[in-house]
């Protein structure tokens, strides 16, 4: 049986995505642990109450336009968000 190489080379620190921008959290990041290896694979923000409120307000403001978006256009937006997340992880 071949041993697979660990695909994650370094621990990534994630940010919040609020109103179309990557935002650093004011909170202390929490570790994400690979349960199979017990290695830390990422650090994620546990958003503050104010950060959460900001995200909720941005979502409420965006919702009227988003609900009128066609399924094809919304899928394109979600794929673009996925690409942005991958770029954020690389930097």
PyMOL Python script that loads the backbone (N, CA, C, O; Angstrom):
from pymol import cmd

cmd.read_pdbstr("""\
ATOM      1  N   UNK A   1       0.839  -1.176   0.000  1.00  0.00           N
ATOM      2  CA  UNK A   1       0.000   0.000   0.000  1.00  0.00           C
ATOM      3  C   UNK A   1       0.889   1.246   0.000  1.00  0.00           C
ATOM      4  O   UNK A   1       1.802   1.366   0.817  1.00  0.00           O
ATOM      5  N   UNK A   2       0.619   2.150  -0.905  1.00  0.00           N
ATOM      6  CA  UNK A   2       1.408   3.383  -1.019  1.00  0.00           C
ATOM      7  C   UNK A   2       0.996   4.374   0.068  1.00  0.00           C
ATOM      8  O   UNK A   2      -0.178   4.493   0.418  1.00  0.00           O
ATOM      9  N   UNK A   3       1.981   5.067   0.581  1.00  0.00           N
ATOM     10  CA  UNK A   3       1.698   6.121   1.549  1.00  0.00           C
ATOM     11  C   UNK A   3       1.549   7.426   0.784  1.00  0.00           C
ATOM     12  O   UNK A   3       2.438   7.836   0.038  1.00  0.00           O
ATOM     13  N   UNK A   4       0.414   8.064   0.984  1.00  0.00           N
ATOM     14  CA  UNK A   4       0.152   9.312   0.276  1.00  0.00           C
ATOM     15  C   UNK A   4       0.884  10.459   0.941  1.00  0.00           C
ATOM     16  O   UNK A   4       0.952  10.548   2.167  1.00  0.00           O
ATOM     17  N   UNK A   5       1.425  11.327   0.123  1.00  0.00           N
ATOM     18  CA  UNK A   5       2.111  12.509   0.626  1.00  0.00           C
ATOM     19  C   UNK A   5       1.087  13.508   1.156  1.00  0.00           C
ATOM     20  O   UNK A   5       0.013  13.680   0.579  1.00  0.00           O
ATOM     21  N   UNK A   6       1.434  14.158   2.256  1.00  0.00           N
ATOM     22  CA  UNK A   6       0.567  15.189   2.827  1.00  0.00           C
ATOM     23  C   UNK A   6       0.407  16.314   1.809  1.00  0.00           C
ATOM     24  O   UNK A   6       1.399  16.887   1.360  1.00  0.00           O
ATOM     25  N   UNK A   7      -0.831  16.633   1.443  1.00  0.00           N
ATOM     26  CA  UNK A   7      -1.067  17.643   0.397  1.00  0.00           C
ATOM     27  C   UNK A   7      -0.930  19.075   0.911  1.00  0.00           C
ATOM     28  O   UNK A   7      -0.683  19.991   0.127  1.00  0.00           O
ATOM     29  N   UNK A   8      -1.087  19.273   2.208  1.00  0.00           N
ATOM     30  CA  UNK A   8      -1.000  20.620   2.765  1.00  0.00           C
ATOM     31  C   UNK A   8       0.398  20.820   3.320  1.00  0.00           C
ATOM     32  O   UNK A   8       0.815  20.136   4.255  1.00  0.00           O
ATOM     33  N   UNK A   9       1.113  21.764   2.734  1.00  0.00           N
ATOM     34  CA  UNK A   9       2.509  21.995   3.102  1.00  0.00           C
ATOM     35  C   UNK A   9       2.676  22.993   4.235  1.00  0.00           C
ATOM     36  O   UNK A   9       3.637  22.908   4.999  1.00  0.00           O
ATOM     37  N   UNK A  10       1.750  23.937   4.350  1.00  0.00           N
ATOM     38  CA  UNK A  10       1.859  24.950   5.400  1.00  0.00           C
ATOM     39  C   UNK A  10       0.481  25.291   5.939  1.00  0.00           C
ATOM     40  O   UNK A  10      -0.533  25.113   5.264  1.00  0.00           O
ATOM     41  N   UNK A  11       0.468  25.775   7.149  1.00  0.00           N
ATOM     42  CA  UNK A  11      -0.798  26.146   7.793  1.00  0.00           C
ATOM     43  C   UNK A  11      -1.269  27.472   7.206  1.00  0.00           C
ATOM     44  O   UNK A  11      -0.513  28.444   7.166  1.00  0.00           O
ATOM     45  N   UNK A  12      -2.501  27.507   6.757  1.00  0.00           N
ATOM     46  CA  UNK A  12      -3.089  28.710   6.177  1.00  0.00           C
ATOM     47  C   UNK A  12      -3.958  29.418   7.201  1.00  0.00           C
ATOM     48  O   UNK A  12      -4.690  28.775   7.953  1.00  0.00           O
ATOM     49  N   UNK A  13      -3.879  30.716   7.229  1.00  0.00           N
ATOM     50  CA  UNK A  13      -4.733  31.531   8.092  1.00  0.00           C
ATOM     51  C   UNK A  13      -5.844  32.117   7.228  1.00  0.00           C
ATOM     52  O   UNK A  13      -5.579  32.898   6.314  1.00  0.00           O
ATOM     53  N   UNK A  14      -7.073  31.746   7.516  1.00  0.00           N
ATOM     54  CA  UNK A  14      -8.209  32.207   6.735  1.00  0.00           C
ATOM     55  C   UNK A  14      -8.737  33.528   7.276  1.00  0.00           C
ATOM     56  O   UNK A  14      -8.499  33.891   8.428  1.00  0.00           O
ATOM     57  N   UNK A  15      -9.464  34.243   6.407  1.00  0.00           N
ATOM     58  CA  UNK A  15     -10.074  35.526   6.768  1.00  0.00           C
ATOM     59  C   UNK A  15     -11.580  35.428   6.551  1.00  0.00           C
ATOM     60  O   UNK A  15     -12.075  34.486   5.934  1.00  0.00           O
ATOM     61  N   UNK A  16     -12.281  36.402   7.062  1.00  0.00           N
ATOM     62  CA  UNK A  16     -13.712  36.523   6.786  1.00  0.00           C
ATOM     63  C   UNK A  16     -13.897  37.151   5.407  1.00  0.00           C
ATOM     64  O   UNK A  16     -13.081  37.966   4.975  1.00  0.00           O
ATOM     65  N   UNK A  17     -14.963  36.773   4.726  1.00  0.00           N
ATOM     66  CA  UNK A  17     -15.321  37.382   3.438  1.00  0.00           C
ATOM     67  C   UNK A  17     -16.602  38.167   3.663  1.00  0.00           C
ATOM     68  O   UNK A  17     -17.687  37.592   3.752  1.00  0.00           O
ATOM     69  N   UNK A  18     -16.467  39.490   3.756  1.00  0.00           N
ATOM     70  CA  UNK A  18     -17.606  40.353   4.075  1.00  0.00           C
ATOM     71  C   UNK A  18     -17.730  41.448   3.022  1.00  0.00           C
ATOM     72  O   UNK A  18     -16.784  42.193   2.767  1.00  0.00           O
ATOM     73  N   UNK A  19     -18.898  41.531   2.424  1.00  0.00           N
ATOM     74  CA  UNK A  19     -19.200  42.587   1.451  1.00  0.00           C
ATOM     75  C   UNK A  19     -18.177  42.619   0.320  1.00  0.00           C
ATOM     76  O   UNK A  19     -17.753  43.688  -0.118  1.00  0.00           O
ATOM     77  N   UNK A  20     -17.785  41.429  -0.149  1.00  0.00           N
ATOM     78  CA  UNK A  20     -16.895  41.333  -1.294  1.00  0.00           C
ATOM     79  C   UNK A  20     -15.426  41.543  -0.988  1.00  0.00           C
ATOM     80  O   UNK A  20     -14.628  41.720  -1.909  1.00  0.00           O
ATOM     81  N   UNK A  21     -15.048  41.530   0.282  1.00  0.00           N
ATOM     82  CA  UNK A  21     -13.647  41.748   0.647  1.00  0.00           C
ATOM     83  C   UNK A  21     -13.203  40.740   1.704  1.00  0.00           C
ATOM     84  O   UNK A  21     -13.994  40.318   2.548  1.00  0.00           O
ATOM     85  N   UNK A  22     -11.924  40.361   1.644  1.00  0.00           N
ATOM     86  CA  UNK A  22     -11.329  39.519   2.676  1.00  0.00           C
ATOM     87  C   UNK A  22     -10.971  40.428   3.841  1.00  0.00           C
ATOM     88  O   UNK A  22     -10.256  41.414   3.666  1.00  0.00           O
ATOM     89  N   UNK A  23     -11.465  40.100   5.027  1.00  0.00           N
ATOM     90  CA  UNK A  23     -11.313  40.948   6.201  1.00  0.00           C
ATOM     91  C   UNK A  23     -10.657  40.140   7.327  1.00  0.00           C
ATOM     92  O   UNK A  23     -11.098  39.041   7.661  1.00  0.00           O
ATOM     93  N   UNK A  24      -9.599  40.708   7.899  1.00  0.00           N
ATOM     94  CA  UNK A  24      -8.967  40.088   9.067  1.00  0.00           C
ATOM     95  C   UNK A  24      -9.931  40.166  10.243  1.00  0.00           C
ATOM     96  O   UNK A  24     -10.596  41.183  10.442  1.00  0.00           O
ATOM     97  N   UNK A  25     -10.005  39.101  11.014  1.00  0.00           N
ATOM     98  CA  UNK A  25     -10.835  39.102  12.211  1.00  0.00           C
ATOM     99  C   UNK A  25     -10.049  39.677  13.383  1.00  0.00           C
ATOM    100  O   UNK A  25      -8.826  39.554  13.447  1.00  0.00           O
ATOM    101  N   UNK A  26     -10.760  40.299  14.298  1.00  0.00           N
ATOM    102  CA  UNK A  26     -10.146  40.827  15.509  1.00  0.00           C
ATOM    103  C   UNK A  26      -9.978  39.734  16.568  1.00  0.00           C
ATOM    104  O   UNK A  26      -9.341  39.951  17.598  1.00  0.00           O
ATOM    105  N   UNK A  27     -10.557  38.556  16.305  1.00  0.00           N
ATOM    106  CA  UNK A  27     -10.503  37.463  17.269  1.00  0.00           C
ATOM    107  C   UNK A  27      -9.208  36.658  17.126  1.00  0.00           C
ATOM    108  O   UNK A  27      -8.500  36.756  16.124  1.00  0.00           O
ATOM    109  N   UNK A  28      -8.927  35.873  18.140  1.00  0.00           N
ATOM    110  CA  UNK A  28      -7.790  34.954  18.096  1.00  0.00           C
ATOM    111  C   UNK A  28      -8.193  33.766  17.213  1.00  0.00           C
ATOM    112  O   UNK A  28      -9.250  33.175  17.433  1.00  0.00           O
ATOM    113  N   UNK A  29      -7.370  33.405  16.219  1.00  0.00           N
ATOM    114  CA  UNK A  29      -7.752  32.293  15.339  1.00  0.00           C
ATOM    115  C   UNK A  29      -7.729  30.952  16.067  1.00  0.00           C
ATOM    116  O   UNK A  29      -6.983  30.761  17.028  1.00  0.00           O
ATOM    117  N   UNK A  30      -8.551  30.042  15.595  1.00  0.00           N
ATOM    118  CA  UNK A  30      -8.618  28.684  16.140  1.00  0.00           C
ATOM    119  C   UNK A  30      -7.997  27.713  15.141  1.00  0.00           C
ATOM    120  O   UNK A  30      -8.087  27.909  13.929  1.00  0.00           O
ATOM    121  N   UNK A  31      -7.375  26.677  15.657  1.00  0.00           N
ATOM    122  CA  UNK A  31      -6.733  25.675  14.812  1.00  0.00           C
ATOM    123  C   UNK A  31      -7.754  24.698  14.245  1.00  0.00           C
ATOM    124  O   UNK A  31      -8.701  24.306  14.927  1.00  0.00           O
ATOM    125  N   UNK A  32      -7.550  24.307  12.977  1.00  0.00           N
ATOM    126  CA  UNK A  32      -8.296  23.221  12.360  1.00  0.00           C
ATOM    127  C   UNK A  32      -7.323  22.048  12.297  1.00  0.00           C
ATOM    128  O   UNK A  32      -6.247  22.156  11.709  1.00  0.00           O
ATOM    129  N   UNK A  33      -7.706  20.930  12.905  1.00  0.00           N
ATOM    130  CA  UNK A  33      -6.807  19.791  13.030  1.00  0.00           C
ATOM    131  C   UNK A  33      -7.288  18.633  12.164  1.00  0.00           C
ATOM    132  O   UNK A  33      -8.467  18.277  12.177  1.00  0.00           O
ATOM    133  N   UNK A  34      -6.356  18.053  11.412  1.00  0.00           N
ATOM    134  CA  UNK A  34      -6.649  16.847  10.651  1.00  0.00           C
ATOM    135  C   UNK A  34      -6.732  15.704  11.656  1.00  0.00           C
ATOM    136  O   UNK A  34      -5.730  15.359  12.282  1.00  0.00           O
ATOM    137  N   UNK A  35      -7.900  15.120  11.816  1.00  0.00           N
ATOM    138  CA  UNK A  35      -8.093  14.091  12.838  1.00  0.00           C
ATOM    139  C   UNK A  35      -7.309  12.811  12.544  1.00  0.00           C
ATOM    140  O   UNK A  35      -7.045  12.026  13.455  1.00  0.00           O
ATOM    141  N   UNK A  36      -6.937  12.596  11.288  1.00  0.00           N
ATOM    142  CA  UNK A  36      -6.174  11.396  10.944  1.00  0.00           C
ATOM    143  C   UNK A  36      -4.705  11.518  11.322  1.00  0.00           C
ATOM    144  O   UNK A  36      -4.057  10.526  11.656  1.00  0.00           O
ATOM    145  N   UNK A  37      -4.181  12.746  11.268  1.00  0.00           N
ATOM    146  CA  UNK A  37      -2.750  12.938  11.527  1.00  0.00           C
ATOM    147  C   UNK A  37      -2.465  13.785  12.758  1.00  0.00           C
ATOM    148  O   UNK A  37      -1.322  13.862  13.209  1.00  0.00           O
ATOM    149  N   UNK A  38      -3.492  14.417  13.302  1.00  0.00           N
ATOM    150  CA  UNK A  38      -3.376  15.348  14.428  1.00  0.00           C
ATOM    151  C   UNK A  38      -2.545  16.591  14.094  1.00  0.00           C
ATOM    152  O   UNK A  38      -2.087  17.293  14.995  1.00  0.00           O
ATOM    153  N   UNK A  39      -2.354  16.859  12.808  1.00  0.00           N
ATOM    154  CA  UNK A  39      -1.617  18.047  12.384  1.00  0.00           C
ATOM    155  C   UNK A  39      -2.579  19.210  12.169  1.00  0.00           C
ATOM    156  O   UNK A  39      -3.716  19.024  11.734  1.00  0.00           O
ATOM    157  N   UNK A  40      -2.103  20.413  12.480  1.00  0.00           N
ATOM    158  CA  UNK A  40      -2.887  21.618  12.219  1.00  0.00           C
ATOM    159  C   UNK A  40      -2.812  21.912  10.725  1.00  0.00           C
ATOM    160  O   UNK A  40      -1.722  22.003  10.160  1.00  0.00           O
ATOM    161  N   UNK A  41      -3.973  22.061  10.085  1.00  0.00           N
ATOM    162  CA  UNK A  41      -4.000  22.303   8.643  1.00  0.00           C
ATOM    163  C   UNK A  41      -4.434  23.725   8.295  1.00  0.00           C
ATOM    164  O   UNK A  41      -4.226  24.179   7.169  1.00  0.00           O
ATOM    165  N   UNK A  42      -5.034  24.427   9.251  1.00  0.00           N
ATOM    166  CA  UNK A  42      -5.466  25.809   8.988  1.00  0.00           C
ATOM    167  C   UNK A  42      -5.761  26.501  10.307  1.00  0.00           C
ATOM    168  O   UNK A  42      -5.903  25.867  11.353  1.00  0.00           O
ATOM    169  N   UNK A  43      -5.847  27.817  10.224  1.00  0.00           N
ATOM    170  CA  UNK A  43      -6.290  28.636  11.351  1.00  0.00           C
ATOM    171  C   UNK A  43      -7.472  29.456  10.838  1.00  0.00           C
ATOM    172  O   UNK A  43      -7.381  30.119   9.805  1.00  0.00           O
ATOM    173  N   UNK A  44      -8.574  29.400  11.572  1.00  0.00           N
ATOM    174  CA  UNK A  44      -9.791  30.076  11.128  1.00  0.00           C
ATOM    175  C   UNK A  44     -10.245  31.105  12.158  1.00  0.00           C
ATOM    176  O   UNK A  44     -10.047  30.920  13.358  1.00  0.00           O
ATOM    177  N   UNK A  45     -10.854  32.189  11.684  1.00  0.00           N
ATOM    178  CA  UNK A  45     -11.346  33.186  12.628  1.00  0.00           C
ATOM    179  C   UNK A  45     -12.638  32.713  13.292  1.00  0.00           C
ATOM    180  O   UNK A  45     -13.490  32.094  12.655  1.00  0.00           O
ATOM    181  N   UNK A  46     -12.763  33.011  14.556  1.00  0.00           N
ATOM    182  CA  UNK A  46     -14.041  32.865  15.253  1.00  0.00           C
ATOM    183  C   UNK A  46     -14.533  34.305  15.389  1.00  0.00           C
ATOM    184  O   UNK A  46     -14.163  35.022  16.318  1.00  0.00           O
ATOM    185  N   UNK A  47     -15.358  34.698  14.459  1.00  0.00           N
ATOM    186  CA  UNK A  47     -15.726  36.104  14.304  1.00  0.00           C
ATOM    187  C   UNK A  47     -16.333  36.700  15.565  1.00  0.00           C
ATOM    188  O   UNK A  47     -17.031  36.030  16.327  1.00  0.00           O
ATOM    189  N   UNK A  48     -16.044  37.974  15.757  1.00  0.00           N
ATOM    190  CA  UNK A  48     -16.619  38.711  16.877  1.00  0.00           C
ATOM    191  C   UNK A  48     -18.080  39.031  16.573  1.00  0.00           C
ATOM    192  O   UNK A  48     -18.538  38.880  15.440  1.00  0.00           O
ATOM    193  N   UNK A  49     -18.788  39.466  17.580  1.00  0.00           N
ATOM    194  CA  UNK A  49     -20.194  39.845  17.406  1.00  0.00           C
ATOM    195  C   UNK A  49     -20.313  40.973  16.375  1.00  0.00           C
ATOM    196  O   UNK A  49     -21.217  40.949  15.539  1.00  0.00           O
ATOM    197  N   UNK A  50     -19.419  41.950  16.425  1.00  0.00           N
ATOM    198  CA  UNK A  50     -19.465  43.068  15.478  1.00  0.00           C
ATOM    199  C   UNK A  50     -19.178  42.603  14.049  1.00  0.00           C
ATOM    200  O   UNK A  50     -19.817  43.068  13.105  1.00  0.00           O
ATOM    201  N   UNK A  51     -18.231  41.695  13.890  1.00  0.00           N
ATOM    202  CA  UNK A  51     -17.908  41.172  12.556  1.00  0.00           C
ATOM    203  C   UNK A  51     -19.093  40.389  11.998  1.00  0.00           C
ATOM    204  O   UNK A  51     -19.419  40.497  10.815  1.00  0.00           O
ATOM    205  N   UNK A  52     -19.727  39.609  12.852  1.00  0.00           N
ATOM    206  CA  UNK A  52     -20.898  38.854  12.428  1.00  0.00           C
ATOM    207  C   UNK A  52     -22.026  39.793  12.018  1.00  0.00           C
ATOM    208  O   UNK A  52     -22.690  39.570  11.006  1.00  0.00           O
ATOM    209  N   UNK A  53     -22.238  40.836  12.800  1.00  0.00           N
ATOM    210  CA  UNK A  53     -23.289  41.806  12.486  1.00  0.00           C
ATOM    211  C   UNK A  53     -22.998  42.505  11.152  1.00  0.00           C
ATOM    212  O   UNK A  53     -23.907  42.733  10.354  1.00  0.00           O
ATOM    213  N   UNK A  54     -21.734  42.838  10.920  1.00  0.00           N
ATOM    214  CA  UNK A  54     -21.345  43.467   9.657  1.00  0.00           C
ATOM    215  C   UNK A  54     -21.639  42.538   8.476  1.00  0.00           C
ATOM    216  O   UNK A  54     -22.132  42.983   7.439  1.00  0.00           O
ATOM    217  N   UNK A  55     -21.338  41.255   8.638  1.00  0.00           N
ATOM    218  CA  UNK A  55     -21.607  40.280   7.570  1.00  0.00           C
ATOM    219  C   UNK A  55     -23.108  40.134   7.326  1.00  0.00           C
ATOM    220  O   UNK A  55     -23.548  40.041   6.180  1.00  0.00           O
ATOM    221  N   UNK A  56     -23.882  40.116   8.389  1.00  0.00           N
ATOM    222  CA  UNK A  56     -25.337  39.992   8.255  1.00  0.00           C
ATOM    223  C   UNK A  56     -25.910  41.201   7.529  1.00  0.00           C
ATOM    224  O   UNK A  56     -26.743  41.051   6.635  1.00  0.00           O
ATOM    225  N   UNK A  57     -25.471  42.396   7.905  1.00  0.00           N
ATOM    226  CA  UNK A  57     -25.964  43.614   7.256  1.00  0.00           C
ATOM    227  C   UNK A  57     -25.593  43.640   5.772  1.00  0.00           C
ATOM    228  O   UNK A  57     -26.408  44.029   4.936  1.00  0.00           O
ATOM    229  N   UNK A  58     -24.366  43.226   5.444  1.00  0.00           N
ATOM    230  CA  UNK A  58     -23.945  43.187   4.036  1.00  0.00           C
ATOM    231  C   UNK A  58     -24.793  42.181   3.256  1.00  0.00           C
ATOM    232  O   UNK A  58     -25.165  42.438   2.112  1.00  0.00           O
ATOM    233  N   UNK A  59     -25.098  41.037   3.872  1.00  0.00           N
ATOM    234  CA  UNK A  59     -25.923  40.021   3.204  1.00  0.00           C
ATOM    235  C   UNK A  59     -27.345  40.515   2.992  1.00  0.00           C
ATOM    236  O   UNK A  59     -27.937  40.285   1.938  1.00  0.00           O
ATOM    237  N   UNK A  60     -27.894  41.196   3.999  1.00  0.00           N
ATOM    238  CA  UNK A  60     -29.252  41.752   3.862  1.00  0.00           C
ATOM    239  C   UNK A  60     -29.308  42.766   2.731  1.00  0.00           C
ATOM    240  O   UNK A  60     -30.264  42.796   1.956  1.00  0.00           O
ATOM    241  N   UNK A  61     -28.276  43.595   2.642  1.00  0.00           N
ATOM    242  CA  UNK A  61     -28.246  44.615   1.587  1.00  0.00           C
ATOM    243  C   UNK A  61     -28.112  43.988   0.206  1.00  0.00           C
ATOM    244  O   UNK A  61     -28.690  44.489  -0.759  1.00  0.00           O
ATOM    245  N   UNK A  62     -27.362  42.908   0.099  1.00  0.00           N
ATOM    246  CA  UNK A  62     -27.123  42.262  -1.194  1.00  0.00           C
ATOM    247  C   UNK A  62     -28.283  41.372  -1.637  1.00  0.00           C
ATOM    248  O   UNK A  62     -28.435  41.103  -2.828  1.00  0.00           O
ATOM    249  N   UNK A  63     -29.096  40.915  -0.696  1.00  0.00           N
ATOM    250  CA  UNK A  63     -30.125  39.925  -1.011  1.00  0.00           C
ATOM    251  C   UNK A  63     -31.115  40.339  -2.092  1.00  0.00           C
ATOM    252  O   UNK A  63     -31.390  39.519  -2.968  1.00  0.00           O
ATOM    253  N   UNK A  64     -31.675  41.561  -2.097  1.00  0.00           N
ATOM    254  CA  UNK A  64     -32.656  41.901  -3.142  1.00  0.00           C
ATOM    255  C   UNK A  64     -32.109  41.709  -4.563  1.00  0.00           C
ATOM    256  O   UNK A  64     -32.821  41.212  -5.436  1.00  0.00           O
ATOM    257  N   UNK A  65     -30.858  42.099  -4.797  1.00  0.00           N
ATOM    258  CA  UNK A  65     -30.271  41.889  -6.131  1.00  0.00           C
ATOM    259  C   UNK A  65     -29.968  40.410  -6.366  1.00  0.00           C
ATOM    260  O   UNK A  65     -30.188  39.889  -7.459  1.00  0.00           O
ATOM    261  N   UNK A  66     -29.464  39.743  -5.331  1.00  0.00           N
ATOM    262  CA  UNK A  66     -29.076  38.329  -5.469  1.00  0.00           C
ATOM    263  C   UNK A  66     -30.295  37.460  -5.810  1.00  0.00           C
ATOM    264  O   UNK A  66     -30.187  36.534  -6.615  1.00  0.00           O
ATOM    265  N   UNK A  67     -31.431  37.749  -5.213  1.00  0.00           N
ATOM    266  CA  UNK A  67     -32.603  36.898  -5.467  1.00  0.00           C
ATOM    267  C   UNK A  67     -33.113  37.035  -6.897  1.00  0.00           C
ATOM    268  O   UNK A  67     -33.830  36.158  -7.378  1.00  0.00           O
ATOM    269  N   UNK A  68     -32.758  38.115  -7.582  1.00  0.00           N
ATOM    270  CA  UNK A  68     -33.154  38.294  -8.980  1.00  0.00           C
ATOM    271  C   UNK A  68     -32.098  37.759  -9.948  1.00  0.00           C
ATOM    272  O   UNK A  68     -32.274  37.825 -11.164  1.00  0.00           O
ATOM    273  N   UNK A  69     -31.019  37.238  -9.413  1.00  0.00           N
ATOM    274  CA  UNK A  69     -29.945  36.707 -10.248  1.00  0.00           C
ATOM    275  C   UNK A  69     -30.364  35.354 -10.815  1.00  0.00           C
ATOM    276  O   UNK A  69     -30.916  34.515 -10.103  1.00  0.00           O
ATOM    277  N   UNK A  70     -30.097  35.154 -12.100  1.00  0.00           N
ATOM    278  CA  UNK A  70     -30.457  33.873 -12.730  1.00  0.00           C
ATOM    279  C   UNK A  70     -29.590  32.758 -12.144  1.00  0.00           C
ATOM    280  O   UNK A  70     -28.498  33.022 -11.639  1.00  0.00           O
ATOM    281  N   UNK A  71     -30.072  31.513 -12.210  1.00  0.00           N
ATOM    282  CA  UNK A  71     -29.267  30.399 -11.706  1.00  0.00           C
ATOM    283  C   UNK A  71     -27.873  30.327 -12.356  1.00  0.00           C
ATOM    284  O   UNK A  71     -26.888  30.069 -11.665  1.00  0.00           O
ATOM    285  N   UNK A  72     -27.786  30.546 -13.643  1.00  0.00           N
ATOM    286  CA  UNK A  72     -26.495  30.484 -14.323  1.00  0.00           C
ATOM    287  C   UNK A  72     -25.546  31.560 -13.798  1.00  0.00           C
ATOM    288  O   UNK A  72     -24.375  31.288 -13.536  1.00  0.00           O
ATOM    289  N   UNK A  73     -26.053  32.772 -13.649  1.00  0.00           N
ATOM    290  CA  UNK A  73     -25.215  33.865 -13.148  1.00  0.00           C
ATOM    291  C   UNK A  73     -24.797  33.619 -11.696  1.00  0.00           C
ATOM    292  O   UNK A  73     -23.664  33.919 -11.318  1.00  0.00           O
ATOM    293  N   UNK A  74     -25.704  33.078 -10.885  1.00  0.00           N
ATOM    294  CA  UNK A  74     -25.347  32.826  -9.486  1.00  0.00           C
ATOM    295  C   UNK A  74     -24.302  31.715  -9.378  1.00  0.00           C
ATOM    296  O   UNK A  74     -23.412  31.785  -8.530  1.00  0.00           O
ATOM    297  N   UNK A  75     -24.401  30.703 -10.220  1.00  0.00           N
ATOM    298  CA  UNK A  75     -23.386  29.641 -10.223  1.00  0.00           C
ATOM    299  C   UNK A  75     -22.023  30.218 -10.613  1.00  0.00           C
ATOM    300  O   UNK A  75     -21.003  29.859 -10.026  1.00  0.00           O
ATOM    301  N   UNK A  76     -22.012  31.104 -11.596  1.00  0.00           N
ATOM    302  CA  UNK A  76     -20.749  31.750 -11.983  1.00  0.00           C
ATOM    303  C   UNK A  76     -20.160  32.548 -10.820  1.00  0.00           C
ATOM    304  O   UNK A  76     -18.950  32.526 -10.593  1.00  0.00           O
ATOM    305  N   UNK A  77     -21.020  33.247 -10.090  1.00  0.00           N
ATOM    306  CA  UNK A  77     -20.546  34.006  -8.922  1.00  0.00           C
ATOM    307  C   UNK A  77     -19.963  33.078  -7.864  1.00  0.00           C
ATOM    308  O   UNK A  77     -18.921  33.377  -7.280  1.00  0.00           O
ATOM    309  N   UNK A  78     -20.626  31.963  -7.617  1.00  0.00           N
ATOM    310  CA  UNK A  78     -20.133  31.023  -6.611  1.00  0.00           C
ATOM    311  C   UNK A  78     -18.808  30.389  -7.028  1.00  0.00           C
ATOM    312  O   UNK A  78     -17.927  30.184  -6.193  1.00  0.00           O
ATOM    313  N   UNK A  79     -18.664  30.079  -8.315  1.00  0.00           N
ATOM    314  CA  UNK A  79     -17.379  29.551  -8.787  1.00  0.00           C
ATOM    315  C   UNK A  79     -16.288  30.608  -8.662  1.00  0.00           C
ATOM    316  O   UNK A  79     -15.149  30.283  -8.327  1.00  0.00           O
ATOM    317  N   UNK A  80     -16.619  31.860  -8.927  1.00  0.00           N
ATOM    318  CA  UNK A  80     -15.631  32.941  -8.768  1.00  0.00           C
ATOM    319  C   UNK A  80     -15.234  33.088  -7.298  1.00  0.00           C
ATOM    320  O   UNK A  80     -14.062  33.310  -6.991  1.00  0.00           O
ATOM    321  N   UNK A  81     -16.203  32.965  -6.393  1.00  0.00           N
ATOM    322  CA  UNK A  81     -15.895  33.014  -4.972  1.00  0.00           C
ATOM    323  C   UNK A  81     -14.954  31.872  -4.590  1.00  0.00           C
ATOM    324  O   UNK A  81     -14.022  32.063  -3.809  1.00  0.00           O
ATOM    325  N   UNK A  82     -15.200  30.702  -5.137  1.00  0.00           N
ATOM    326  CA  UNK A  82     -14.313  29.554  -4.892  1.00  0.00           C
ATOM    327  C   UNK A  82     -12.893  29.875  -5.354  1.00  0.00           C
ATOM    328  O   UNK A  82     -11.927  29.579  -4.651  1.00  0.00           O
ATOM    329  N   UNK A  83     -12.766  30.478  -6.534  1.00  0.00           N
ATOM    330  CA  UNK A  83     -11.440  30.864  -7.039  1.00  0.00           C
ATOM    331  C   UNK A  83     -10.781  31.892  -6.123  1.00  0.00           C
ATOM    332  O   UNK A  83      -9.582  31.804  -5.856  1.00  0.00           O
ATOM    333  N   UNK A  84     -11.547  32.858  -5.644  1.00  0.00           N
ATOM    334  CA  UNK A  84     -11.007  33.868  -4.729  1.00  0.00           C
ATOM    335  C   UNK A  84     -10.531  33.232  -3.432  1.00  0.00           C
ATOM    336  O   UNK A  84      -9.499  33.619  -2.884  1.00  0.00           O
ATOM    337  N   UNK A  85     -11.284  32.259  -2.946  1.00  0.00           N
ATOM    338  CA  UNK A  85     -10.885  31.565  -1.725  1.00  0.00           C
ATOM    339  C   UNK A  85      -9.570  30.819  -1.940  1.00  0.00           C
ATOM    340  O   UNK A  85      -8.693  30.835  -1.076  1.00  0.00           O
ATOM    341  N   UNK A  86      -9.439  30.171  -3.083  1.00  0.00           N
ATOM    342  CA  UNK A  86      -8.202  29.448  -3.382  1.00  0.00           C
ATOM    343  C   UNK A  86      -7.023  30.414  -3.495  1.00  0.00           C
ATOM    344  O   UNK A  86      -5.929  30.118  -3.014  1.00  0.00           O
ATOM    345  N   UNK A  87      -7.245  31.564  -4.127  1.00  0.00           N
ATOM    346  CA  UNK A  87      -6.180  32.575  -4.223  1.00  0.00           C
ATOM    347  C   UNK A  87      -5.800  33.092  -2.842  1.00  0.00           C
ATOM    348  O   UNK A  87      -4.623  33.310  -2.554  1.00  0.00           O
ATOM    349  N   UNK A  88      -6.802  33.286  -1.989  1.00  0.00           N
ATOM    350  CA  UNK A  88      -6.557  33.764  -0.625  1.00  0.00           C
ATOM    351  C   UNK A  88      -5.724  32.750   0.162  1.00  0.00           C
ATOM    352  O   UNK A  88      -4.867  33.129   0.960  1.00  0.00           O
ATOM    353  N   UNK A  89      -5.978  31.476  -0.065  1.00  0.00           N
ATOM    354  CA  UNK A  89      -5.217  30.439   0.634  1.00  0.00           C
ATOM    355  C   UNK A  89      -3.771  30.375   0.160  1.00  0.00           C
ATOM    356  O   UNK A  89      -2.877  30.014   0.926  1.00  0.00           O
ATOM    357  N   UNK A  90      -3.541  30.727  -1.105  1.00  0.00           N
ATOM    358  CA  UNK A  90      -2.177  30.678  -1.650  1.00  0.00           C
ATOM    359  C   UNK A  90      -1.325  31.831  -1.146  1.00  0.00           C
ATOM    360  O   UNK A  90      -0.105  31.709  -1.038  1.00  0.00           O
ATOM    361  N   UNK A  91      -1.973  32.959  -0.835  1.00  0.00           N
ATOM    362  CA  UNK A  91      -1.189  34.142  -0.414  1.00  0.00           C
ATOM    363  C   UNK A  91      -0.983  34.183   1.079  1.00  0.00           C
ATOM    364  O   UNK A  91      -0.349  35.106   1.590  1.00  0.00           O
TER     365      UNK A  91
END
""", "prot")
cmd.dss("prot")
cmd.show_as("cartoon", "prot")
cmd.util.cbc("prot")
cmd.orient("prot")
